Amino acid sequence: MSMEDHVRVEPVALMPTSAGCAVFLGDGEKVIVFYIEPGIGASINAVMSGVQPPRPLTHDLFSQVLDAFGGKVDRVVILKVEGDVFFARMFIHAENEIMERKIIEIDARPSDCLALAVRQEAPVYVVKHVWDDLRDMTDVLVELRDKADE
């Protein structure tokens, strides 16, 4: 699958819900949503807001370990959706004085992928046919933001 078959997205908003945290990803024209645990939502939001926790969070630790081994998150790809469950892969580029250059592909929850991607400034993609099948949630996001402003 080539990168032409992918849509690049950015986190548009993270909003608390009664069940956790809603993550809105968008490409400038469309917005999708999936739900994650509140703790991971807080972790992503802290990075996006520029807040430095007093001690490293789990995703900070993993990011630091990657750095120590010469690794970096290259990209994240959301591959499929089954019901309300999203599936993603994280691609890590590793290169150091001990080993040759490697690209490592890891199955991971989109929430963990996003938490690491924002820390390492890595791009996030959705496979195009998955993106096309997902409902545009822009109107829901606008409605939630309007309610939050009241």
N, C-alpha and C positions, 0 to 999 in steps of 0.2 A: 504494500500500500504506500503510495507516494504522499508527500506532504500536500500535494494539490487536492487530495481527498480529505483534508482536514480544514476545520474552521478555527482560527485563532480567537480565543476569548480572554476576557479579563474579569476579575471579580468586580462587580458593579456595586453590590451591597451585601451586607450580612445583617440579618435581623433576628432578634430573639423571637421564639414562638413558644407556645405552651408545651410543645414536644421536643424542643431543642433550639436549633438555629437554622434559619433559611439562608442558603447561599445562592445569590443571584449572579450568574455569569452572562456576559453579553459580548457581542461583536460590533456594537455601534448601531445595529439595526434591529436586533432581536435579543431577548433576554430569556434565559431558562433558569429553573430553580431546582435545587435538591436540598435535602435536609440532613443535618449533621448533629453530632453531640455538642452540647453547649460549651464544654471545655475546649474542644478543638476550634469551635467558632470564636471563642475568646482569644485563643492563641493566634489565629489568623488575623483577627481584628486588631490585636495589639501591634503586630508587625505593620499592618496597613496604616495604622494611626501613628506609627513612630514611637510607640511606648516601649520602653525597655524594662522588662521585669527585673526585680531585684536578684533573682537567681534564674539560671537557664531552665526553660521549660523542656519537655521531652523532645519537641521538634527542634529546639535550639541545640540540644545535645546531639541529636542525629546529624544535624547540619554541620556541627563542629567536628564530629567523627569523620564525616565525608571529607571535609577540608583537610583533616590530619592525614588521611590516606590518599590525598591527591584527587579526590572525587568531587564532582559537582553535578547537581541536577541539570541535565541538558534540556529536558522537556517532559511534560506530562500530557498524556492522551487519554481522554474519556472514550472508551471503546464501544460500550453497549449499555443498554438499560433493560432490565427485566422487571416489569411492574414498577415499583418505586425505587428499585435498587440500581445504582449506577456502578459501573466497573471501570477501573482505570489501570494504566500502566505508567510507571515512572522509568525514564531512561536516564541513566547515570553515566557520565563520561569520567573515566578514571585514567590518570596517567601520573606516574611518579618515577623516581630513579630506580626502583626495584623491579617494576613490571612495565611491560609495553602498554601502549594505549589500548583501552578496553571500553566498549559500550556495554553496559549491563542493563537489562530490561527486567523490571520487578513488578509483579502484581501487587497492587495496593489499593486501599480505599481512596476514593477521590478526595475525601476530607484530609487525609494524611498527605496525599500528593500536593494538594493546594497549600497546606501549611508549610511544606518544604519549598514549594515553588516560589511563594512570596518571600521567603527568607533568602533564597538564592537568586531571586530575580529571573527565574526560568519561565519560558512561555508555557501556556496551557492551551491545549487544542481539544476539539471534539471531532470525532470522525464525522464527515459530512452527512452521510445517510442517517446517522443517529441525530445530528443537529436538525436536519430537515424534518424528522419525524416528531421532534419535541415541540410542544405548544409554546408559542410566544407568550411570555408572562409579563411583558412590559406593563400592561394595564394593571395587573395585580401589584407590581412594584410601585407604580404611581399611586395607587389607592392606599397602600400601606404607608408610603411616605406622607401622603396628605393626612392620614389619621395620626401619624406621629407628630406632625406639625401643630395639630389642634390642641 
